[in-house]
Amino acid sequence: MKANELSNQELLYTIEKLRVELILIGISNGLTHKKTIEISKQLDTYIAKYLSLINY
């Protein structure tokens, strides 16, 4: 599901899920691994969307 299709609660849940996934992948694969960077970019997108919703 895309970031702009989620409610605030769904965004928070997705952010937390991606945060945990990012930590686990970063630990197992390293911080510069392609998958780590991919998850980090996804997390950035969801955080930015959430912040834009709560600031307006």
N, C-alpha and C positions, 0 to 999 in steps of 0.2 A: 504494500500500500504506500502511496506517496505522502509526503509530509503535509501537503495542503489539503488532504482528505481526512485528516484525523482530528478528533476532539482534543481538548487540553489534557484530559486524563489519558487518552490513548497516546498522545505525544510523550507524556511523562513516563508511561510504561515502556514505550519504545526506546526512549533515551536511556532509561535504566538498563534495559535488556542489552542495548548496544554497548553501553559503558562496561558492563560485566564481560561481554564478548570481547571487547577491545583489550581489556586487561588480560584475559586468558590467552588470546591469540598473541598479544605482545610478549607475554612471558614465554610461551612455547616456541614462537617463530622469530621473535626479535622485533624491535621497534621499526626497522626499516623494511620489513617483509611486505610484499605486495598486498597481501590480505589484511595486514595490520593497517596499512595506509588507506585501503579501501573502506574498512570499517570506520576509521577515524573521519574520513570525509563524509560518510553517511551520518555519523553522529553529529558532526558540525552542521549539516543541513537541518537535522531535526531540532537541534538546540537553537539555531537561528530562527526557525519557524516558530518555536515555542516562545522565544523572547519577543518576536514581533507581535504575537497574539496578546501577551500579557502587558505589553507596553502601550497598547491602544485600547 
